[in-house]
Amino acid sequence: MLSKKNERYSPKILLALAAAAAVALTGSGSRSWASPPPSNRHDGFGHGNGSILETDTIPAPCHPNPHARSDMAAVAQRGDVRLVPTPLKERLIRLAGRPHTVLPIQTFAEADRPSLLFQYYLLDTHGFEPNVFTSIFPGVNDAVMLTATGGVCGIPTIGSVRLALEPKPDLPTDPSDVRAFIDVFTDIDPLFVINNESGWYEGWMIHDLRVAPVGPPRRDGHASFGMLLQQDADLLRGMGTRNNVPGNYFTVDGNGVRFPSETDHFPDVQGNTVPIFLSMGAYNAMQQSDVHAYWEFNYTTDWVFPLYELPNTGGIPGTFEQGDIGRRSSLVPGSGPQGVRNNPVAYGDSPFLPRDPDKFDGDDDSQREFRMRFIPSGLAHEIYLDVYERLASFEPGVDFQQRLFDAYAAEVDRVDQNGDGVISAVEGDVDSASDGFADNERLFLPATSFDRFAVTREINDGYLAPRFAPSQRAWILTGTATRVSPAVPASEGRDGDDR
């Protein structure tokens, strides 16, 4: 926690702390925080997979964890950690050895058998263009208090995200099955607590669009769900260096895949893939700058923000300069500027019946939420196929923004059963039928298809999209997925409520 003196913006103290761990600034893009000094190694506590109890040396004047040795040993031997792959185990042990309010979250079983770890992400502040939340820039934020990274005298901000499947009776045990129930555990350190304007940190699983296969058209001539027509594929193949062939990651320029990089420069040098962001919900930091969050991945939560928000986030080059940021709102659910616009009294957040998007399942369909702003992740994928890949079969020659608005309205309409432009809990249920299909399994992307992860620093701007999406201007951490196959038991104890 910042002292009162620090809280009142004492540049001298802040800069002294920063200098303890900063690298020399060689330009406006330089990162301020170096790797830590040699770590504290606690040998003699060896355990499975060859891991070592190792954590960071905490620079003065900050204070180390006086219980680092016992905390690391306890986490290393915990049932939800003992059998996980070495890189993940060592990350959790490292976090446990740092100053913290809470140890890395314990995974409790929600079935008679242990939960199964099948995927994880290791997070850090590299892999994207430095920004004011991760770096110090002379003349911009070198004489003002730090607000995101840089805590605990500048030790690196790192984290981990664990995905564990619940092997419940009558539920799939294959994590690529969209009907599976999956627990997601996030641990990050250090991040400063966000105090003002109801801000928060938000995690995002990221699916990158791939080039769809070719298939027959629908009766109306439109490409079938998840497919391209041959003329679409021909146009894609001719782009750039011919990267865009079925199965490859789609790139907006047709050149080789380029994910976000530290050498990016907004707005002119950016990655060329098309991300679909799945929110892990809001979270904040604790007193000792550690962050811990839990989220449930299943067909009731595998929903994403309304894509028509994108032109108004400020993250598409040129839109901020045109004054488009905040111009449109999704506060009242509907299918966007080219779709259905609903009456706020009927579809807004009512004081007589508060809107609750978590009120998804139920025995009485009339009590389930019908005012959903989100849409299923696989439906977002289908909209992006219209916008980016169906260059011949969907509105050829029409500009990006108009294609996005039109595709959103058209694809929502295929699933919407009552013409209100909203995918309700009933309409979006995995067991509901729509668009000629017996169920809605196709509308959901599996957890195993999300290859990247990011954490953003959010403010209450009224949007559900990531701040400045699709850019990385509000990112503070990122990492890529590591599969664990076969999955390993990774829980200890039993949850008090198996729901």
N, C-alpha and C positions, 0 to 999 in steps of 0.2 A: 504494500500500500504506500503511495506517495506521502511523504511528510507534508505538513502544512506549508513549509517553505518551498518545497518542490512544486506543490500544487499551485503556488502563486507564480509559476513560470520563472524560476531562477535560472537563467541561461548558463551562468557560470557552473552551477552544480550539475546541471544536465549535461553540459559539454564535458565536464570532468568525468562523469560516469561513462559517457559515450567513448571518450578517449581510451578508457581502460580496455576496450575490446574492439576499437575501430581500426580499419585499415586506412592507409592514407588515401585521401580523396584525389583521384587523378582526373576527374571530370564529373559532369553533372549526372552521369549514369552510374557512378561507382557505388557499390554496396558499402554500407557503413559498418556492418558487423562481420568480424572475422571468425574463423573457426576457433573453438575454445582452446585454452592452453591444454597441455597434456592431461588426459583424463585421470580421475581417481580410479585405479584398478584394485579390486578386492579379490585376489586369487584365494584359492582354498575353499571356495564355495562353488566348485565346478558342478555342472548339472548336464542334463541330456543335450545332445546336438552340439556339444563343444562350446557352449556360450560362456562368456566371462562376465562377471559382475563388474560393470564399468559405467561410470557416469562422468559428469563435467566438473572441472575445478571452477568454483564460483569466485569471480574476481572481487577484491575489496572495492568499495566498502559494503558490498552485499554480503549476506550471511548464508553459509552452506546449510544443508540439511543435516542436523546432528544425528539423525537416525538413518543415514544413507545406507550403511552396511546392512542393517537388519531389514530395512524396507526393500532393498534390492533382493536380498535372500528370500524374503517372504513372497514377493511377486514371482521370482524364478521358480519356486516350488508350488505355486498355486495351480490347482487342477485345470483351470482354463488357460494356463500359460505353458505348463510343463512340456506339452507335446507339440507346440506350434513351431514352425520353421525358425531356424536360428536368427535370421535378420529381424524378424518381428519380435522374437523374444528379447533380443538385445536392445531393441528400441524401447520396449516396455520397461525393461530393467533400467535403462538409462533415464527414462522419465521418472521412475520410482526413486532414483537416487538424488534427484534434484529437489530443491525446496518445493513443497506442494501443500495444498490444502487436503487433497484426496488422492489416494493411490489410483493408478489406472483402473478403469471400471472393471469389476468382476462380472463375468458372464455366468448367469444362473441358468440351469437347464429348465426348459418349459415342457419337457416330456419325460417319460420314464428312462429314456436313453439320453446320453450326453448330447449337447449341441455340437454341430460339426463345422469347424472352420474350413471354408473352401476358397476364400479370397481375402486379400488384404492390400492396403495401400500404405506406403511410407511417405510422409509428407515433409517438405521443407520449403524454404523461401526462394528456391532457385527454379529455373525452367520457365521463366516468363520475364517480361520487361520490368526492371525495378520501378517502383512507384513510391509515392510519399508515405505509404503505410509500411514499406519494407526497407527504405533507404533514406539517407540524409543527403539533401541537395543544397549546396551553398546558396544562400540568399533566398531559399524557399522555406526550409524547415530546420535549419541548423541552429536556430536561436529560439526554439519554441519547444514545449514539452512533447515527449514521445507519447503516442496514443495507441499503437498496435504492437509491433515488434520492438525489440530493444530492451525488454524488461530484464530484471535480475542482472544488471550491469552488463547487458549486451550478449549473454549467451545465445547461441543460435536458437531460433524458433523452429521446433520440429514437432512431428506428431505421427500418429498411426490411426488407421481405420480398419476394424475387423468385421468381417461378414460371416455370421454363423447361422447355419440352417437348423431349424427346430424340427426334429424327426417325430412329429406328432402322428398318432394313429390316423389313418385315412387321408394324410397329406403327402404330397410328393417328397421324396428324399433326393431328387435331382435338382440342384439349384438353378438349372437352366429352364426348369418348368415354371411358368408364370403363376401357377397355383401354389407354389412353395411359400412357406412363411420363414422369413429371414430376419435376424436381429443384426443391427449395425451399431458398433461401438466406436466412438471417436475420443481420442486423448491427445491434447496439444499442450505445449509449454514452450516459452511463456508468451502470453498475450495480455496486454493491459485490459482491465475491465472497461467496458463502454458505458459511460454514465449519462450522456446527454441526448436529448431528442429521441429517446426510445430506440437507440441504435442496437445492433446485434451483429454477431458473426453467423455465417450460414455456410454449411457444407453442401457440396453439389457432386453427385455422381454424374459422369459425363460419358455419353454415348456419341461416337463420331459416325456420321452418316457414311454408309458404303454404297457402291454402285449396285443398283438392283438388277436382278436377272430379267431376261426378256420373256414375255408371256403373251398369250392371246388377249385381245381386247374384250371389254365388257360389251353387252348388247348395244349400249349407247356410243360405242367407239372409244370410250375412255380406257386407259390402261387398267388392268385388273389390280386389285389390292396387292401392294408390295412388288409390283412388276413394272417394267417399261415396255413400250412398243419398240419394234425393231428400228423405226426411224429415230426414236429417242436415243437408242444405244449408238446408232451411227453418228449422230451429232456429238454425243459425249466423247466417243472414241477419237474424233477429229480435233478435240481441244488440246492445246498446249503440246506437251511431249507424250500424249496418248496414255496418260495414267488411268483415265476413267473408263475402265473395262469392268464388267460384272465381277463382284467380289472384292475389288480394291476399295480402299478408302476413297470416297469422293473428294476431289479438290476443286475449288471454285475456278482455278485457272487451267486445269487439266495437266498441270505439272506434277512432279513427284511430291509426296506428302511432306508437309512442313508444319509440325506442331509448334505451339508457342515456344519462344526462346528468349533467353536473356539479352540477345542482340536485337530483338524487335524494337521498333520505334513507331509508336502510335502517332498518326493514323496510317502512315504510308508503308510500313513494313510489319506485316502481321502473318500469323499462320493461315493456311489455306484450306483447312478442313471445316466441316459444318457440325458444330456440337449441339447435342440435345442435353439440357441441364435438368437433373432430377434433384429437387431440394431435399436436404436432410433436416430441415426445420431450423429454427433460430436457437442460438445459444450464446452464453456470455462467459466471461472469465471469473475465477474465484479470487479470494484475497491474495493468494500467493501466485497469481497469474497463470495458474493451470486451468485448463478447459476440458470438460468432460461432457459427452452427450450420448444419448441413446435414441435410436430411431428404428421403426419397424418397416421392412420392405415386404410388401405383398400386393395383391391386385387392388386393394382398397387405397393404397398409398402411392402406387407406381403411376402417378399423374404429374403433369408438368404445367408450367405457367401458360397462359393464353399467348400464343406466338405473335399475335397482332400488337403486343406491347413493344416488340423489338425496335421499331422505328422511333420510339420515344424514350429510350433509355439513355441516349447520348453515346452509345458505344459503337454505332455504325458511322464510319467516317462521313463527315459533312452534316450529319443531322443536328448536332449540337449547335454548330455555327448558324444553321438555318432557324434556330429557335424551336426545334421540334421536341426538345426534352420536356416531358410532362404534358404534352399537348393532348393526348388521349388517355382515357381511363378505362380500366376493366372492373371498376368497383361494383358496377351493376352487371351481373353475368349476362352474356349474350355472345353472338358469333362474330363480333367485330364490326369495323366500319362498313363492310359490304354485306353484312348479314343482318340478323335480327337484333334490334335494339329494344330491350325490355323496359317496362314501366318500373321506375325505382320503388314505387309503393308495393308492387307485386313481387319484385325480385331483389330488392335491396335488403340490407341488413336491418331487420325489423325489430324494434323494441318489444313488440308483442310476441314475436317468435324469432329469437336471434338466430342468424345464419350459423350453421355448425358443419363444416365440411368433413369432420371426423364422424359424423352421425351417418355412417355409410350402410352397415348391415342392419337388418332388423326383420322381424316376423311380419310387421305391418308396413307394406311399401309406402303407405301414405305418410308415415312418420319419418321416412328416410329423407335425407337432404336433397332438394331439387335445385338449389341455387348455387351450383358448383362453378367456380371460376376456372379451375384446372380442367385439363383434358387428359385422357389416357396417353401414356408415353408413346405407344405404337401408333396412335392417331396423329400425334405430332410428327412422327417419322413419315407417315403417309403424306401429310401436308408438305413436308420438306421435299419429298419426291416430286410433287407437283411443281414446287417453286424452283428447285435446282436441277432436277434430272429429266423431267418430261418436257424437254425443250421444244419438241415437235408436237406432242399430243395435248399439251395444256398451255393455252394462251401464248403461242409463239410470238416473240417480238415485244411482249408487254414488259414494262419495267418491274424491278424487284418488288417494290412496295405494293404495287397493284396486284401482282401475282400472289404475294403473301396474303393480302386481305381477301382476294377472291378464293384462293385455295382453302384458307381457313373456313370461310363460310360454306364452301362446297363440301368439304370432307366432314365437317361437323354435321351438316344436314343429312349425310348418309347414315349416321348413327342416331341422331336425334329423332325420337319417335313422335313427339307432340308438336314439333314446329316452333319451339321457343328459343332455338339457337343455343341451348345449354345441354350438356351431357350430364344428366342427373345420376345420383347413386344407383337408381334402378336401371337406367338405360346403359350405364357404363359397367354394370356388374359383369364379371367374367362369365357368368352362366346365362346372361341375357342374349337373345338373338338380335341381329341387326344386319341390314344391307345384304340379305340373302344368306348369311352365315348362321349356323346353328347356335353358336356361342360367340363370345367376344375375346377369346384367347389371343387372336391376332392383334388386338388393340394394346398389348402390353409388351414392352421390351424386357427380356429376362435380366436378372442381376448380373449374370456373367457377361453381358454385352456392354457393360459400362467399364471402359478400359482406363479412364482417367478420373481424377478427383481434384477438386479445388475448394478452397475456403475463401470467402469474400468478407469484406468489411461493409456492412449494410447500414443505410439510414432509412428512416420511415418516409419513403418517397411515394408510397401508395401503390407501387408496382410489385408484382409477384416474380418478375424476371430478375436474374442476377443484376446487381448494380453495374451499369455500363455494358451489359451484355450486347453482343457476344465477345467483346474485348476482354482483356485481363486488367483493366485499369483499376479495379477494386480488389484484385486477388491479393492474398497474403501468403497462401501456401498452395502447393500442388504436389501430386504424385501419380504414379501409374500403378495399374493393378498387377498383382502377382497371384496366380492361381495356385491352389493347394490341392493336388490330386495324387492319390486319393485324399479326401477330406479327413481331418484328424479330430478326435474328441477334444473339445475345448470349452468345458464348463465345469463349475464346481458349485455344489449346493443346488437347491431347487427354488425356483421362483414361487413366491407366495400366491400368485395368481397366474394360472397357465393360459389365460386368454391370448 
